[in-house]
Amino acid sequence: MSQIITFPALSNDESAEGVLSTWFVRTGEAVRTGQVIAEVMVDKVSMDVESPIDGVVTCLVEEEEAVPQGAEIARID
């Protein structure tokens, strides 16, 4: 079963976009629960994104791509 990873809400403005700054994993790489998989940024505020489950990551969003808050950025199978 796949787990969808979404861009976290870092702003009260629901229409705000952010940037996926850095992936710390690559497509096809195994991850563990709690492992930091990416860093995202909204208005100069950065946040780590952790894996909620053990599995294999499929990255969907390219680094430095603008992404709406709440949008899907990756899946873990």
Residue pairs with C-beta under 8 A, 6 or more apart in sequence:
1 77
2 75
2 76
2 77
3 52
3 53
3 55
3 75
3 76
3 77
4 72
4 74
4 75
5 37
5 38
5 49
5 51
5 52
5 72
5 73
5 74
5 75
5 76
6 70
6 71
6 72
6 73
7 18
7 20
7 40
7 61
7 67
7 68
7 69
7 70
7 71
7 72
7 73
8 40
8 47
8 49
8 69
9 69
9 70
10 16
10 18
10 40
10 42
10 43
10 45
10 47
10 69
11 18
11 42
11 43
11 45
11 69
14 69
14 70
15 68
16 42
16 43
16 68
16 69
17 42
17 66
17 67
17 68
17 69
18 40
18 41
18 42
18 43
18 66
18 67
18 69
19 40
19 41
19 42
19 64
19 65
19 66
19 67
20 38
20 39
20 40
20 61
20 62
20 63
20 64
20 65
20 67
20 73
21 38
21 39
21 40
21 41
21 46
21 63
21 64
22 38
22 39
22 63
23 37
23 38
23 59
23 63
24 36
24 37
24 38
24 39
25 31
25 35
25 37
25 38
25 57
25 59
26 57
26 59
27 57
27 58
27 59
28 56
28 57
28 58
29 56
29 57
30 54
30 55
30 56
30 57
31 37
31 51
31 54
31 55
31 56
31 57
31 76
32 51
32 54
33 50
33 51
33 52
33 53
33 54
34 50
34 51
35 50
35 51
36 48
36 49
36 50
37 49
37 50
37 51
37 57
37 74
38 48
38 49
38 73
38 74
39 46
39 47
39 48
39 49
40 46
40 47
40 49
40 67
40 73
41 47
42 69
49 73
51 57
51 76
52 76
53 76
55 76
55 77
56 76
56 77
57 74
57 75
57 76
58 74
58 75
58 76
58 77
59 73
59 74
60 72
60 73
60 74
60 75
61 67
61 71
61 73
61 74
67 73
